[in-house]
Amino acid sequence: MSLEIRNINKSFGRIKAVDNVSLAIDNGTLVCFLGPSGCGKTTLLRVISGLELPDSGAILVNSQNMSTVPARNRNFGMVFQSYSLFPNMTIAANVAYGLECRKWSRADISQRVNNMLSLVHLEDQSHKFPHQLSGGQQQRVALARALAPKPSVLLLDEPLSALDAKVREELREEIKTLQRNLNITTIMVTHDQEEALTMADRIMVMKDGKVMQTGSPMDIYHRPENPFVAQFIGRMNIVPAGIGIPFSSNGDSKGARAKILGIRPENIKLSDDPASNGELTGIVDRISRLGNLTRFKISLPNKNGLGPVTVVSEVQGSSHDLQVGTPKVLKINPETVRVLEWG
């Protein structure tokens, strides 16, 4: 089942929540809409689900326009951040609800409920009520309920944000495994970059209703196209090109007009070797030992009137031999430096 978002626009008064967004999603793909609060990602998900009507554009499923089809007729499964379970129904009854609305037989409903609860490891909790379960268990029930009617598309609206860190990490793996095993096309809204990087096949980064970049998690991490994406996905040093950081334009004419560069902290190595070939020497200003890695804040010399510039370097493990005030040569592979803005 393929899904296409084509030139979707949605405004609320003078606020343009979704601004001409397009995306084609292949069958069985998990796509994350990633961005800060208010960027339009949840509004776009609601348009896809049918809970909001777009001002213009189309939602196509297998090339069929679904834009005016009511939400109840789209056969999309929806999981909300707040779970939205019926508090007066047992877990089994919650999972069965959508099947009863679709007039499934009692025997088929019973078998499907048992299968779904087994899928989310809650088969022994079917007689309980939602308030008797933990937050993570309630979210598993919501997931089972959404999957029970065999939806063609699964929509997840920040499903893990209300959970504590450990449970959130466990459910990430469970949801991704379920999605892969069922081969169901899935769209998940999140503001958590780690969640998107670990779960998504593709990520669409949004800001102010617009698409900033779309690509695989590692493509977006290693090759951000603008300063917003660079800083929103992981840590990124943003420096003026004139400071002397080496970079490769790879034959791109824009490289000659580079204005702002981006370098990931792990791509800045610190060395005691003498500086050569235009390498920069900086002074260690601050050291943060974080157990599995050590983070250094490095001050670079004022160059070309650009004023003081600082960069962050990260190395794996604990480094005890460096002290604040130590001069270090920065070893940077030009291929790891991104041109983020042109003059």
C-alpha positions in Angstrom: 0.0 0.0 0.0 1.6 3.3 -1.1 0.6 6.7 0.2 1.2 10.0 -1.3 0.9 13.5 0.3 0.5 15.9 -2.6 0.8 19.7 -2.1 -1.1 19.8 1.2 -1.9 23.2 2.6 -3.8 23.9 5.9 -4.3 27.2 7.7 -6.0 28.3 10.9 -6.9 31.9 10.4 -3.7 33.7 9.5 -1.5 30.8 10.7 -0.4 28.5 8.0 0.1 25.2 9.8 1.0 23.2 6.7 2.7 24.9 3.8 2.6 23.0 0.5 3.9 19.7 1.8 4.5 16.7 -0.5 5.8 13.2 0.2 5.6 9.8 -1.4 5.7 6.9 1.1 6.4 3.3 -0.1 4.6 0.3 1.1 5.8 -1.0 4.5 7.9 2.1 5.2 8.0 3.8 8.6 8.3 7.6 8.2 8.8 10.1 11.0 7.5 13.6 10.8 10.1 15.3 13.0 10.2 18.9 14.3 9.6 21.3 17.2 6.3 22.0 18.8 4.1 24.1 16.4 5.9 23.0 13.2 2.7 21.5 11.7 3.6 17.8 12.0 0.5 16.8 14.0 -1.8 18.9 11.8 -0.4 17.1 8.8 -1.1 13.8 10.5 -4.6 14.8 11.3 -5.1 15.8 7.6 -3.9 12.3 6.5 -6.2 10.6 9.0 -9.2 12.6 7.9 -9.7 14.4 11.3 -8.8 17.7 9.5 -9.7 18.6 5.9 -6.9 20.3 3.9 -7.4 23.7 2.3 -5.9 22.3 -0.8 -3.9 19.3 -2.0 -4.6 15.6 -1.9 -4.0 12.4 0.1 -3.7 9.4 -2.2 -3.7 5.8 -1.3 -2.7 3.5 -4.1 -3.4 6.5 -6.4 -6.9 6.9 -5.1 -7.8 10.4 -3.7 -8.9 10.0 -0.1 -9.0 13.7 0.7 -12.8 13.9 1.1 -13.3 10.4 2.5 -14.4 10.5 6.1 -11.9 9.3 8.7 -14.1 6.3 9.6 -13.9 5.0 6.1 -10.2 5.3 5.5 -9.1 2.2 7.3 -6.3 3.9 9.0 -5.2 2.9 12.5 -4.5 5.8 14.9 -2.6 5.7 18.2 -2.7 8.9 20.3 -0.2 10.3 22.8 -2.9 10.2 25.5 -3.8 6.5 24.8 -7.6 7.4 24.6 -8.7 4.1 26.0 -12.2 3.6 27.2 -11.9 3.6 31.0 -15.1 1.7 31.6 -14.1 -1.2 29.3 -11.8 -4.1 29.9 -8.6 -4.4 27.9 -10.2 -7.0 25.6 -13.3 -4.8 25.1 -11.1 -1.9 24.1 -9.3 -3.9 21.5 -12.6 -5.4 20.2 -14.3 -2.0 19.9 -13.2 -1.2 16.3 -14.1 -4.7 15.2 -17.6 -4.5 16.6 -18.1 -1.2 14.8 -17.1 -3.0 11.6 -19.6 -5.9 12.3 -17.1 -8.6 12.7 -18.5 -11.9 14.0 -18.1 -12.8 17.7 -15.8 -15.7 16.9 -13.6 -13.6 14.6 -13.5 -10.8 17.2 -12.5 -13.2 20.0 -9.7 -14.7 17.9 -8.4 -11.3 16.7 -8.4 -9.8 20.2 -6.4 -12.8 21.5 -4.0 -12.5 18.6 -3.5 -8.8 19.1 -3.0 -9.0 22.9 -0.5 -11.8 22.3 1.3 -9.6 19.8 1.8 -6.9 22.4 2.5 -9.4 25.2 -0.6 -8.6 27.2 -2.7 -11.8 26.7 -2.8 -12.3 30.5 -4.2 -8.7 31.1 -7.4 -9.0 29.0 -9.8 -8.9 32.0 -8.3 -5.8 33.5 -9.3 -2.1 33.1 -7.0 0.6 31.7 -6.4 2.2 35.2 -5.0 -1.1 36.4 -2.1 -1.0 33.8 1.1 1.0 33.6 1.5 3.7 31.0 3.6 1.5 28.8 1.0 -1.3 29.0 -1.8 1.1 28.2 0.1 2.3 25.1 0.5 -1.3 24.0 -3.3 -1.8 24.3 -3.8 1.4 22.2 -1.4 -0.1 19.6 -3.3 -3.5 19.6 -6.6 -1.7 19.2 -5.3 0.3 16.3 -3.9 -2.8 14.6 -6.9 -5.1 15.2 -9.0 -4.0 12.2 -6.1 -4.7 9.9 -5.5 -1.1 8.8 -3.8 -0.2 5.6 -1.9 2.6 7.3 -0.8 3.1 11.0 -0.6 6.6 12.3 1.2 7.3 15.6 0.9 10.8 17.2 3.8 11.1 19.6 2.9 7.7 21.1 5.9 7.6 23.5 6.2 11.1 24.8 4.2 10.5 28.0 6.3 7.6 29.1 9.5 7.5 31.1 12.9 7.0 29.4 13.3 3.3 30.0 9.8 2.3 28.9 10.1 4.6 25.9 13.3 2.9 24.8 11.7 -0.6 25.1 8.6 0.4 23.2 10.6 1.9 20.4 12.1 -1.5 19.7 8.7 -3.2 20.1 6.9 -0.9 17.7 9.6 -1.0 15.1 9.6 -4.9 15.3 5.8 -5.0 15.0 5.8 -2.6 12.1 8.5 -4.5 10.2 6.9 -7.9 10.9 3.5 -6.7 9.8 4.9 -4.8 6.9 2.5 -2.0 7.6 3.0 1.5 6.2 3.4 3.7 9.3 3.7 7.5 9.9 4.9 8.6 13.3 4.9 12.2 14.6 7.7 13.0 17.1 9.8 15.9 18.4 12.4 13.4 19.7 15.4 13.2 17.3 16.7 10.0 18.9 13.3 8.4 18.5 13.3 9.3 14.8 16.9 8.2 14.2 16.4 4.8 15.8 12.9 3.9 14.4 12.4 5.6 11.0 13.2 4.4 7.5 12.8 8.0 6.4 12.5 11.3 8.2 10.8 14.4 7.1 12.1 17.4 9.2 9.5 20.3 9.5 9.7 23.9 10.6 6.9 26.5 10.5 4.7 24.2 8.3 7.4 23.7 5.7 9.6 20.7 4.9 13.2 21.4 5.6 14.6 18.1 4.5 13.5 14.5 3.8 15.8 11.5 3.7 17.1 8.4 5.5 18.1 8.9 9.1 21.9 8.7 8.4 21.6 10.8 5.3 20.0 13.6 7.3 22.5 13.2 10.1 25.6 13.2 7.9 24.4 15.5 5.1 22.0 18.2 6.6 21.0 20.7 4.0 20.6 23.8 6.2 21.5 25.1 9.7 18.1 24.3 11.1 18.3 20.6 10.3 22.0 20.4 11.2 21.3 21.7 14.8 18.0 19.9 15.3 19.4 16.5 14.4 22.2 15.8 16.9 24.9 18.2 17.8 26.6 20.4 15.2 29.3 23.0 15.3 28.1 26.0 13.1 31.1 28.2 12.1 31.8 30.9 9.5 33.6 29.6 6.5 36.3 32.2 6.8 37.6 30.9 10.1 39.8 28.4 8.3 38.0 25.0 8.7 38.9 22.9 5.7 36.0 21.6 3.6 35.5 19.9 0.3 33.1 21.4 -2.3 33.2 18.2 -4.4 33.1 20.2 -7.5 30.0 22.1 -6.5 30.2 25.7 -7.6 28.4 26.7 -4.4 31.4 25.7 -2.4 33.3 28.8 -3.6 30.5 30.9 -2.0 30.4 29.1 1.3 29.3 31.3 4.2 28.5 28.9 7.0 30.0 25.4 7.7 28.8 22.6 9.9 31.0 20.0 11.6 29.8 17.2 13.9 31.7 17.0 17.2 32.8 13.4 16.6 34.5 14.6 13.4 36.9 17.0 15.2 40.0 15.1 16.5 42.5 16.7 18.8 46.2 16.2 18.3 49.6 17.2 19.7 51.2 17.0 16.2 52.4 20.3 14.8 49.8 22.2 12.7 50.3 21.8 9.0 48.4 22.3 5.7 46.2 25.1 7.2 45.2 23.1 10.3 43.9 25.2 13.2 45.2 25.3 16.7 42.7 25.9 19.6 42.8 26.1 23.3 40.8 23.7 25.5 38.3 25.9 27.4 36.2 23.3 29.1 36.1 19.5 29.6 33.0 17.5 30.4 33.5 13.8 31.2 30.3 11.9 30.5 31.4 8.4 31.2 31.1 6.9 27.7 32.5 10.0 26.0 34.4 13.2 26.8 33.3 16.5 25.4 35.8 19.4 24.9 35.0 23.0 24.2 37.8 24.5 22.1 38.4 28.2 21.5 39.8 29.1 18.1 41.9 32.2 17.3 40.3 35.3 16.0 40.7 35.2 12.2 39.6 37.6 9.4 37.8 39.7 11.9 35.2 37.0 12.7 35.6 37.4 16.4 36.0 34.5 18.9 34.7 31.2 17.7 34.3 28.0 19.8 33.7 24.4 18.7 32.9 21.2 20.5 34.8 18.0 20.0 33.7 14.6 21.4 35.8 11.5 21.8 34.7 8.1 23.0 35.7 7.0 26.5 37.2 9.0 29.4 40.2 11.2 28.6 42.1 12.1 31.7 45.3 13.4 30.2 43.9 16.8 28.9 43.6 19.9 31.0 41.9 23.2 30.5 44.2 25.7 28.8 46.0 23.0 26.8 46.6 23.9 23.1 45.5 21.3 20.6 45.6 20.9 16.8 42.3 20.2 15.2 42.3 17.3 12.8 39.3 17.5 10.5 38.6 15.5 7.4 37.3 18.0 4.8 34.8 15.4 3.5 33.0 15.5 6.9 32.4 19.2 6.8 29.1 20.4 5.4 28.4 23.7 3.6 25.2 24.9 5.2 24.7 28.4 3.8 26.1 30.2 0.8 26.8 33.9 0.3 
